Structure formats: C-alpha cells, structure tokens
Amino acid sequence: MRVLVTGGAGFIGSHIVDQCIAAGHEVAIVDNLWEEGGGKTQNLNAQATFYRADVTDEATLSHIFDEVRPEIVSHQAAQHSVAISTKNPRLDARVNVLGLLNMLTNCTRTGTRKIVFASSGATYGTPAYLPINEDTPQRPESPYGITKMVAEHYLRYWQEANGLTYTALRYGNVFGPRQDPNGEAGVIAIFAKRFLNHDSVRIDWDGEQQKDYVYVEDVARANLLALDNGDNEIFCIGTGRGASVNELYRVLEKTTGYSPEIVRAPRRPGDIYLAYFDSSKAARVLGWKPRETLEEGIKNTVDYFRQ
Ligand SMILES: NC(=O)c1ccc[n+]([C@@H]2O[C@H](COP(=O)([O-])OP(=O)(O)OC[C@H]3O[C@@H](n4cnc5c(N)ncnc54)[C@H](O)[C@@H]3O)[C@@H](O)[C@H]2O)c1
C-alpha cells in the first residue's frame, strides 16, 4: 500500500516508517524537521520519499497529496509538548488542529481510504478511575490534551460527513531509541543520556508518580495493525502497568552500573500522579499486545544512546 507518514522523521513516526517498509509498503514522509521537535534527518529511512513540508502549509500539502496519492495516512506530526502548548496555545492549535484539517481535506480530495491518528493519554487529564480505558471521561488539563481530543472529534465528524475511515490510538508514555533526550518530556531518554554522561538527574514530586511506559516498537506495531483493522475506533495503547520515576531510576542504575546524584524538584504543573491503561480493546480488535518489558526496552534505549 502507499502510506504517507507525517512526522516520519520523528521518534515514533520513524519507527512506523521502518515497520511499514519492512512489511512491503511504499512510504512517503512529510516532516518539517521542526527545531523544537524530535525530527532528525538521520531518522529518515532511505527507502522512503521525504518531503520537507509543514502540515499547515495548504498549497504544498495539496501538491504532495497529488503526487503521492496515499491510500493510508499515518498522522504523527504534531506540536507534541505539553509545556510549549501551555506557553503558546495558538501554535499548538495551529499545528495540531489546522494541520489535521489540512490532512483530512486532502484525504477526501484525493481518495485516501483511511487515516491513522496519534492521539494521547493527555486527553484524559487526571483519570476518573484506573486503569484508563476508552470509556474513561476525557478532561484534558493542557492545551495539548485539548487539541488531541478535538482532533478525535474531527475524525469522527469527518467519517460521518465525508466517509473517511479512521483509527485513533491514544498512546501512553512512549519510550525507546531515537527519542529526543533534550526535550522537557521523555524521562527515560533524558535519564538514559544523563546516566551515561554521569550527570545528576532531577526527580520531581516524590518520584512515586506512575506512568504507563510503552516501548516505541510496540507502538509502531499497533499503528501497522491499524492500517487494516479497527476502523472508526479508538484504542488505548499501553502496557497496563504503571512504573514510578523512582523505579525508572533503579532500572537505569542496574542497566548502566551508575548511580547519579538526585536533584529534588517540586511537582511540574499539569503532571498526573497515576496513569496506566487497559489495552484489552486493542488486544481484542487489533490483535495487539505489548511485547517488550520495561527492563528490555530500557536496555535497548541505553544501548542506542551509548552509540
Ligand atoms: N512520545 C510520546 O510519549 C507520545 C505520547 C502520546 C502521543 N504522542 C504523539 O505521537 C506523535 C509523535 O510524537 P513523537 O514523540 O514521535 O514526537 P517527535 O517530535 O519526535 O515527532 C513529531 C514529528 O513531527 C514533526 N512536526 C512537528 N510539527 C510539524 C509541522 N508543523 N509540519 C510537519 N511536521 C511537523 C517534527 O519535526 C517531528 O519529526 C505526536 O503526534 C505526539 O503528539 C507521543
């Protein structure tokens, strides 16, 4: 199939590109290598056609769709930072909402069959109950969480109004090789680099806050399964287990053989204390289950940053 992956130079998108190509699909990438994002030219798969373009650029996107005529769009490009969204909600809405509308319009215009969308656990805010599932009420606590939730409503509306099939995947905290270790989020990548450089690490709150860390290759595989399954459905993509920041520290200590100094800091605004997912719907409908354990995934991530 011809698949267009937006954000395909980024952390998650590049793994989706690699798995699509390994599965025999023809892949084109749209990415503007935004300086605040995780997109890098070294993440680009040489077998994919790369278009350096902004998803909000209507004229350029229109040309790309005419040329590629994608059967499937995997929309991963986004303003992906909660902190940036808080400081600059207009930028967040421009990329995450207007960028999506640009994709939807072109999908309909050129006859794309389906769009697979990267949604987020950030759409829930503080969850009403645990584990989080697809029916848990969404009360996002950041502009980023709001735009991801709005995007899901556009997908549903667009399917009803224009017949474009969609699948939305609400990812937990994704980690693994190629994650940007210089961002404000992505604690495992940040820690891995600092453990290897023998720098101190900052632990906010009491370090007992737990998130659902899901390995990037598992997330990419969920995206691949969604090319042919789960039409017009939304899925939570996580491991079902929460891991605390203190636990991450201990696993990294064991993996690297180093115990960095810990600098204590207060809770970060918008941080959630407990969040982990029930992904049984993804297991039932997509046939997806995470394969990598936290320990193995952290080992692979450390090996990547060692190189
Ligand atoms: N990393 C996570 O834990 C996580 C969790 C939930 C959801 N997500 C979502 O998954 C997707 C991928 O995130 P990631 O962690 O790989 O981040 P990333 O920054 O590594 O990848 C995003 C890519 O989008 C590109 N991009 C940004 N703005 C663009 C624009 N205007 N036009 C074209 N390209 C643009 C960036 O250059 C980058 O390559 C995003 O939609 C993000 O919101 C990520």
The ligand as a Gaussian input file, in Angstrom:
#p B3LYP/6-31G(d) Opt

LIG

0 1
 N        6.154000      10.427000      22.745000
 C        5.061000      10.157000      23.444000
 O        5.152000       9.652000      24.564000
 C        3.695000      10.434000      22.866000
 C        2.576000      10.127000      23.663000
 C        1.311000      10.359000      23.145000
 C        1.161000      10.855000      21.858000
 N        2.271000      11.174000      21.120000
 C        2.070000      11.695000      19.766000
 O        2.799000      10.891000      18.861000
 C        3.218000      11.679000      17.745000
 C        4.712000      11.540000      17.539000
 O        5.378000      12.078000      18.686000
 P        6.927000      11.887000      18.964000
 O        7.092000      11.626000      20.403000
 O        7.490000      10.929000      17.985000
 O        7.472000      13.356000      18.709000
 P        8.577000      13.881000      17.677000
 O        8.732000      15.341000      17.923000
 O        9.792000      13.025000      17.724000
 O        7.873000      13.655000      16.278000
 C        6.963000      14.592000      15.729000
 C        7.451000      14.945000      14.349000
 O        6.527000      15.888000      13.793000
 C        7.268000      16.865000      13.105000
 N        6.486000      18.102000      13.033000
 C        6.189000      18.944000      14.057000
 N        5.475000      19.984000      13.601000
 C        5.303000      19.784000      12.266000
 C        4.660000      20.507000      11.247000
 N        4.040000      21.670000      11.506000
 N        4.688000      20.026000       9.981000
 C        5.338000      18.849000       9.697000
 N        5.967000      18.123000      10.627000
 C        5.953000      18.579000      11.907000
 C        8.550000      17.029000      13.872000
 O        9.595000      17.580000      13.071000
 C        8.835000      15.601000      14.319000
 O        9.668000      14.929000      13.400000
 C        2.764000      13.101000      18.043000
 O        1.532000      13.301000      17.395000
 C        2.589000      13.102000      19.548000
 O        1.670000      14.090000      19.950000
 C        3.526000      10.964000      21.595000

